[in-house]
Amino acid sequence: MNKIISTLFIVLSFLTFSREKQFDKGKESGIFTQVSVISDSLDLSIPEGKCIVFGKVYFEVEPEPYSSEFLICDKTHTAFYKNDNNKFKKINSDGTFEAIIDTSIQFFLFKDKLSETEISFLNEIYFENFKFQSQHKVEIAVYLPLKSKQYQITVDKPVIYAYSEKALDFILNLKPQGELTFTYPKLSADNSWIMKTGENGNLIAENGAEFPYLFWEAKQDASSLDLTKTSSNEIVAGKDLVSYCEKELTKLGFNAKEKTDFITYWCPKFIESKMVQVQFFVDDNCSVIGELNISPKPNNLRRIYVLFKSNPIIFPNVISIPLNVKPFDRNGFTVLEWGGSEIKSLEANEL
């Protein structure tokens, strides 16, 4: 439960991270946390094989909806943990901490605790591209995202297209991570569609009814999203979102109709935003929202699920991870699915 709630409140913040010298991903099950490496200097008074890490920890508050700021942690909010073999050590009342670590250490844990009786929130920060060096002092600043209660997100409009050169009967079984709220056409009792591909790209049900695509929607816990499985992380100006989506969807192998369906659904929601944070899940990594079992097995299957956050907090030197995917072959029995969610703070959802 601790890990679930930990993952959740980081999801709510949906933050990227920054460093001043060398940059790194901060992750709690792949969810982005912010960490900035301020300095890294040699100190021969430190024992060989050891490194001193010190700095300050900040926590996010939301004084009013859609606004955030970071305050220095005090002993009532946070404790510092240096690795799996050591006990938690409380951060000083001025938000500072210092630890001597082995240079092999790759991560830190920060525990955010509201009180002695309430659940703790863990933030695990990995240093994947930064190596702690022997006899060095490294100063970091850590920004813990907004604390919040567990809540649900809507997996919006996953739509599924299927194509083949000749008419093909197939069964598609859907196993969502959350609770289905709507499907069209209606699913069978075992969450399956029995369909046939048509020459015009439409899908034909057993009763002869035709559909341009299969539609489903669900509610699921935000904590179930594992952002280690994202293929990209980019900040896009709202005014540029249409051209950005055109480029990325072309890269993913979408045809003109599929691009139009996606863009006309998502882009109007964010076109007025100053900035939009966008993260893509691609293919097997879309298991974060559900699984598709299709018989016969498609020759080609492309799935995408996109997370959007309007006007995210942006720190200097934010890392951009562009989408890099293999070309999508559309020869033979081909299935393509897209869906997404908008991430908001809990308070914004309750307005």
Secondary structure, 3 states (H helix, E strand, C coil): CHHHHHHHHHHHHCCCCCCCCCCCCEEECCEEEEEEEEEEEECCCCCCCEEEEEEEEEEEECCCCCCCEEEECCCCCEEEECCCCCCCEECCCCCEEEEEEECCCCEEEEEEECCCCCCEEEEEEECCCCCCCCCEEEEEEEEECCCCCCCEEEEEEEEEEEECCCCCEEEEEEEECCEEEEEECCCCCCCEEEEEECCCCCEEECCCCEECCEEEEEEEEHHHCCHHHECCEEEEEHHHHHHHHHHHHHHCCCCHHHHHHHHHHHHHHHCCCCEEEEEEEEHHHHHHCEEEEEECCCCEEEEEEEEEEECCCCCCCCCCECCCCCCCCCCCCEEEEEEEEECCCHHHHCC
